[in-house]
Amino acid sequence: MARSKEPLPEGTDAILDTDAGLTQEEAATPKRRTTKTGAKLSEAKSAVKTRARAALKSIGDEVGKEAADLKKQASGKARDLASQGKDKAVSTLDGATSLIDDAAGTIDARLGEQYGAYARKASEAVASIASTLRTKEVEDLLEDARAFVKKSPAVAIGAAIAVGFVVSRLVKAGADEDGKA
């Protein structure tokens, strides 16, 4: 194919001679040309697949590492918050123990020593719970709770309902006081 000396249309860099580099026999048999092109295409596909798999594996590994880091951070934060909650509960239980002990003397005077003894036993029970909370780590407390729920699921459900009822009454009472103030 002879090339003309005319300038190329705008946007065209060069005219390609599609038969360049082929013998007359190769140009006459398109099947051989297709086989060579097909083999190159297959190699290219294989190379792209390999690179894509490697890239996806790399991305997956990176996402996995980030997820593990986030999980570690969230776990640490939850542990810190649970520890703070445990400390507040211990403080509250210590306060309740003091209140019950103080009330026991008044109960002795007004209702009799027998009822005062009940109050003291209740105070001892609350103090025992506070002591248990104070000495155990959060993980130990969670494990104890899991074991209790597995051992007595009905009692655990009943306790959860009772606690929910008490909390809802406290919240409602607090909301009523806010409305009156």
MOJOTA-V96337 format. One line per field, one symbol per residue. burial: b if it has 9 or more other ideal C-beta (glycine too) atoms within 8 Angstrom, else e. Layout:
burial: ???
//
This chain:
burial: eeeeeeeeeeeeeeeeeeeeeeeeebbeeeeebeeeeeeeeeeeeeeeeeeeeeeeeeeeeeeeeeeeeeeeeeeeeebeebbeebeebbeebbebbeebbebbbebbeeeeeebbebbbebbeebbebbeebeebebeebeebeeebbeeeeeebeeeeeeeeeeeeeeeeeeeeeeeee
//
